[in-house]
């Protein structure tokens, strides 16, 4: 099969190209119209499928309580955003419940993820959170101080699919051996939901931490006498930085500054979408979270009666559009931030580019990044 467009995101440029696909792989990228195309998308943008590495849930449910039925529903919804790969992100929750959910996620990845968006693994955003206000909406009752034993327990529960782990480094009290251990197991470590000082972040990075969870949110801010976690995210060139670029979680100018400091290779745009995604504005009570959430017309949730953000309802293609149009992040930085950068951060090297021998996971968008078509494993996705 050959698809083509006058605007294919190839080698960091939008240019006329056609893409040859055999089975689940891109087998060639050629000049536009060189061969007869099976589908010509005209002036629509063809680019690698979007990657959302920080994504909790949809339609009233989350990975914390994942069932096989819901995972199937979720994975078959996400292609509507052009998302072809994601992680099942868990947060602070009763340990027994997490172990059940992790077992279901591992089973789904190994045996049932046959159609829809690829769930590449598990992102453990909680329960390794701090005790201070930077924990945000995460429940301190379920906080765990990480160690090798609990890392192994969670990883075993999900059939060894724990690939991304967030830790509040100050909770380690100077003993970073658990970060060393995660790195030795091939897991990537992020710093987040943390009130750590800059020097604590520096030590964690020296032990192998590689990323920052939803930069600006749930972390000590930048101060000229104490750069904090935000300062560390900007300072360390080797580290990636996630960003919820929606204008609410992060002001558009702040998002632009972060993009400039991280450049085209280290920014990662995320949704941090939670159970409120897909629900209409209103007030909802979630028994599993033990709280009530108010969803606004702007597509975000707050713990009812407070100004504490409780996750977003956003779609990654809309985040991408906002990043380019409103935050004025340059196109290459923004497109890389939802495709190749998250893959390089995770150490996965078979998707995220329009390139020969890469997975034929491809998304097609109009100028406003409304999804026109999504190909997963070389096949046009139809729910």
N, C-alpha and C positions, 0 to 999 in steps of 0.2 A: 504494500500500500504506500502511496505517496500523497502527502498533503503539502500545501504551500500557501504562502502569503507574501505580500509585498513588505510586510513588517514582521520578520522573525527575529527574536532576541538571540543572536548568535555572536559569540566572541565580543560580548558587551556592546553590541550595536543592534539597532533595529534595521534590518536589511532584507531585500528580496531574496528568499531562499525557498527551496523545497526540501522536505524531510522524507527520507525513505525508512519505512518501518517493516521489519519482518519479525513475526511472532511478538515478543515483548520488548524488542530492542531496536534502537535507532541504528540503522546499518549504513546510512549515508546522508550527508548534507550537501546539496548541489545548488547551482545557480537557478534562479526562478525560471520556470518554464523549460528547463533542459529536457525533462521527460514529461510524458503525459501524466497529469495529476489526477488522483482519484477524488480529491476535494481541494478546491481553491477557496481560501478564506478572504481573498481580496485584500482590503486594507486593515482587517482585524489583526490584533497582535497575537502571534503564536510564541509561547514561551514555555520554559519548563513548568511542570505542575508545581503549585505552591506547597510549601512545607510549613506546617504549624507545629513547632516543637513544644508549645505551651498551650495546651487545650484540655480543659477539664470535662466539658460536657455539653449537653444540648437537651432541649425539650423537657425540662424538669428533672433531669437526672445527671449524675456525674460518674466518673471512673471510680470514686470512692465506694459506690454501691453497684458496680457494673455487673450486669447479667449478660449471658450470651445473646439473648434476644435484643437487649438494648445496644450492645456493641455492634450488632449487625445493622440495626436501625441507624446508629450514629455514623458508621462507616459508609453507609449508602446515602446519607444526607450530605456529607462533606464535599463530594464532587461538585455539588451545585455552586460552591465557592471557588472551584478550580483547585481545591486542595487534594493532592494525590498521596501525600504521606503526612502522618501526624504521630504524636506520642500520646499515650493515655496518661494524663497528669493526675496524680493523687495529692491530697492535701491532708492537714491534720484531721484525724478521725479516730474513733476507737480502734485499737490495734487488731482486735479480733475481726472487726468488719473489714478492715483493709486487707487482711490475709485472705478472706473469702473473695473479695473483689480481685485481688492480684491473681488468685488461682484461675478465676474466670477469664481475666485478660490474657494470661499465659496460654490457656487452653484455646482461646479465640485466635490468637496469633498463630499458634501451631497448627490448628485444625480447621478453623472456620473462616478465616479472613480471605475468602476466595473471590469476593466481589467487592467493589468499592475501594475507598481510600485505604492505603496500607497503614496499619498500626505497627510502627517500627519497634516499639518497646515502651517501657514505662519511665516516666519522669516523676521522681519523688520530690515534689515541692514541699511537702510536709510529711511527717511531723517534726522535722529537725529544725524547728524555728527558735527564735530568741524569746526571751521572757518580757521584753519591753514593748512599747507601743508600736514598734516596727513590725510586730507580728501581724498587724492589720486585722483582717477579718478572720484569721485563723484562730481556732479555739485552743487556748493555752492548756486546758484540761487534758489535751491529748498530746502535749509536747513529749518528745523522746530525745534524750541526748544520744547521738549516734555512736555506735561502736561496731566492731567487726561482727559480733554475734547478730545484732539486729539487721545489719546490712545483708548478711548471709540468709537470715530468716526471710526477709522480704524478697530477696532475689530468688531463693528456692521456691517461694510461693508462686512466683510468676514464671516459672520454668526458665530461669536465668535470662529474663528479658529486661531486667533493671539496667538501663544504660545511661541514665542522667540523674544525678542526685544533687539536691540543694541542701546546703548546710549554713547555719548561722555560726560563723567561726568563733565568736567570742564564747560560745557555750562549751567549746572544747578546752578552754582554760589553759591554752598553751601546748596541749598535746594534739598534734595534727596527724597522728598515726592512722586515724580512720580515713583521712584524705589520701594518705599514702596507700592505704589498703584498697580503696575504691579505684584509684588509678592503676594499681597492680592488676586489678580485675578487668580493666578495660572500660570502666565507667568514667563518664565525664562529670566533673564536679563544678557546681555553680555556687556562688555566694548570694544569699538573699534572705529576706525577712530578718534583717540583722541591723543591730545598732552598733556594730563594730567600729573601732577606730581604724584609721588608715593603716597603721603599722600591723594590726592584726590581719587585715586583708592581705597586706604584703606577704606576711608569713604564710598564710594559707595558699597564696599563689605560688610561692616558692616550693610548696609541697605538692602542687599540681592542679589547684583550682584553675579553671579555664574560662569561666563565664560568670555573668551577673544576671540574676533573675529580675525580670521587669524593672529595669533601671529607673531610678527616681522613686518608685513605689516600694514601700515596705523596707526602707533602708535609711541609714543616717545620711543626711544631705551634705552638700559641699559648703564648707566654711573656710574662709581665708586663713584661719589659724589651725584648723583641723579638717583636712580634705575629706575625711569620712569615707563611706562606701561609694558614694557617687563620684568623689574625686578619684578613688582607686579605679572605678570602672572606666573613667576617662583617661587616666594616666598610663595604665599598663597596656601597651600596644599589642601584646600577645593575647590579650583576653577579648572574648566576645561580650557583647552587651545586648540583652533583650530589651525591647521597648514596645509598650502598648501605645502606638501612635494614633490616638483617636481624638486628641484635643481636650479630653476630659481627664483621663488618667495622667496624661502628660501634655502640658501646654505645647502648642505647635512650635514655638520658638525654642523651647527647651529640647524638643525632639530634634530640631535642626542642629542645635549645638552638639548634641550627642552624636548625630550622624557625621558631623564634620570631624569630631575628635576620633571616631572609630574608623572613618573612611569606608571605602566600598567593600572591604573584605571582612569586617568584624562586627557590623551591625546586624541584628536579627530582629525582624518585626514579628510580633506575636499577637494573638487575640486575647489570651488568658480567659477565653470564654468559659462560663460555668453553666450551672443548671438553668439559669434564667434565659439563656439563649433560645430563641424560638418562641418565647412567651410574650404576650402583649403587655404593655405598660400597666402597672397596678401593684397591689400589695399581695405578697405570697408568703405563706408560712411553710417552712421546710422542716419537717420533724427530724430528718437525719442530721441537719445542721444545728438544730435547736435554736433557730432564730427566724425572724420575719424580715423579708427583703422587699424593698420598694424599687420597682423598675421604672425608670424615668422615660420620657419621650425621646431622650438623647441616646438611649440604648445602653445604659449602665445601671447597675444596682447599688443601692446603699443599704446598710443595716438600718432598718426602719427607726426613725427618730434620731439618727446620728448623721454625721458627715463622713463616716467610714465607708469607703468603697468596698463593695462585695462582689467584684468581678464584672465582666462585660458580657454584652449580647452580640458583640461585633463579629462580622465576617472578615476573613483575612483579605479578600479582594477589596473590601471597602476600606480596610486599614491601609492597604497599598495605595489606593486612590487618594486618600487623605494625606498620606505621606508626601506624595508628589505634588498634588494640587494646592494643599493648604500649608503644609509644613515646609514646602519648597525644598525637599530633599531631592538631590539630583537623581535622575532616572536610574543610572547604573547602580548607585548605592541602594536605592529602594528595591529594585528588581533582584539584585544579589541577596538582599536581606530576607527575601521570602523564598529563595531557591537554593543557591549553592552554599551560602554562608552557614545556614543551619546544618547542612550535610557535612561540611568540612569540620564544623565544631564537633559533631558526633563521630567523626572519623569514618563516615560512610561515603564511598567513592564510586557509586554506580548510578547516581541520579542527581538531579539539580542543575543539569546543563543540557542544552541541545547539542549533542556531541555523539559522534560514532561510538558504538559499544556501550552507551548509557541506556538506562531504562527508558522505554518509550512512554513515560509519564508526562503528559503534555496538556497545557491549558490554553484556551483561546478566549480572548477578551476584546471588547470594544474599547473605545477611547476612554471611557469612564470605568474601565475594569469590571464591567458587568460580564458575567461568564456566558460565553456563547457555546462552548463545547469543552469537554474534558476527556482525555484519553488516559486510560490506566492499563498498564501492561500491553500497550499497543492497540487497545480496543476502545472504541467510542463508548463511554459509559452511558447506559440507559437504565434508569432505576426500574 
